[in-house]
Amino acid sequence: MASSAAVPFWRAAGMTYITYSNICANLVRKCLKEPFKAESMNREKVHFSLSKWADGKPQKPGFFFFFTLLPV
């Protein structure tokens, strides 16, 4: 039996809540006036590193090359 309960519009649009909240946050950041806009844009940056684990210990980070194969 199908429920006739209301569905949130982000779910009806096929989005997750995280995607919806990221879109809203970007819109708010773009609407701010300076100097608040510059501060919020700096906080938006994300830094991360990747490391492989073996035997329960992290290995030294290496170089990761990402490429795509193009048809010849």
C-alpha positions in Angstrom: 0.0 0.0 0.0 1.5 3.3 -1.0 1.6 6.2 1.4 0.1 9.5 0.5 2.4 11.4 2.8 4.1 14.5 1.5 7.6 13.9 0.1 10.3 16.6 0.6 10.9 18.4 -2.7 14.6 17.6 -2.6 13.8 13.9 -2.5 11.1 14.3 -5.2 13.8 15.9 -7.4 16.1 12.9 -6.9 18.6 14.6 -4.6 20.1 13.5 -1.3 19.8 15.9 1.6 23.6 16.4 1.5 23.4 17.6 -2.1 20.4 19.9 -1.3 22.2 21.4 1.7 25.4 22.0 -0.3 23.4 23.8 -3.0 21.7 26.0 -0.3 25.1 26.8 1.4 26.6 27.8 -1.9 23.7 30.1 -2.6 24.0 31.8 0.8 27.7 32.3 0.4 27.2 33.9 -3.0 24.6 36.3 -1.6 26.8 37.7 1.2 28.4 41.1 1.0 32.1 41.7 1.4 34.0 41.1 3.7 31.8 38.2 4.8 31.7 36.7 1.3 35.5 36.4 1.2 35.6 34.8 4.6 33.0 32.3 3.8 34.6 31.4 0.5 37.9 30.7 2.3 36.1 28.4 4.7 34.7 26.5 1.7 38.1 25.1 0.7 38.7 21.5 1.7 42.1 19.8 1.9 42.6 16.1 2.2 45.2 13.5 1.7 45.0 9.8 0.7 47.0 7.1 2.3 46.9 3.3 1.9 46.8 1.1 4.9 48.4 -2.3 5.2 48.5 -4.6 8.3 46.7 -1.9 10.3 49.3 0.8 9.7 49.3 3.7 7.2 51.8 3.5 4.4 53.8 6.5 3.2 51.8 8.6 0.7 52.7 8.2 -2.9 51.9 9.8 -6.1 48.5 9.1 -7.5 48.0 9.5 -11.2 44.4 9.8 -12.5 43.9 9.5 -16.3 41.3 8.6 -18.8 41.8 6.5 -21.9 40.6 8.3 -25.0 39.6 6.4 -28.1 42.2 6.4 -30.8 
